[in-house]
């Protein structure tokens, strides 16, 4: 019985440590992004212009040493190429571009559905940030039946994060957790 209690306490302590770490990361990301000269939406615009296409995914990647970077995945206008652009939140400059394998992405969602969705990833991020009251740190396009749905993770100043799902068809919040 003592072994089970010890194991349970150890598991609870580990869970608490992970939760505290996640809260610290969310708070740090919110602080870093509050001081960034370039927002996630601006970085998406830069990457979309560079890639002549539409963003289907974007995230802020934090670095322990300080300011991280944005990774933006852009589908070319003709739907034939997916490129990941790394954008500096300090300068807005593209620091790296690399081709991505997109077969896995498009088993979930078709390029035509993305291109025809009335709501863009940038609009979904704006909606999610307003809903959650923080800064978007991750956003992806996915499928909901035949429609596009965006999932946006927002870091809040209180150290929590909130996932907001936004419908691509009408731009409205589908759910928030």
Order of alpha helices (4+ residues) and beta strands (2+ residues): alpha-alpha-beta-beta-beta-beta-alpha-alpha-alpha-beta-beta-beta-beta
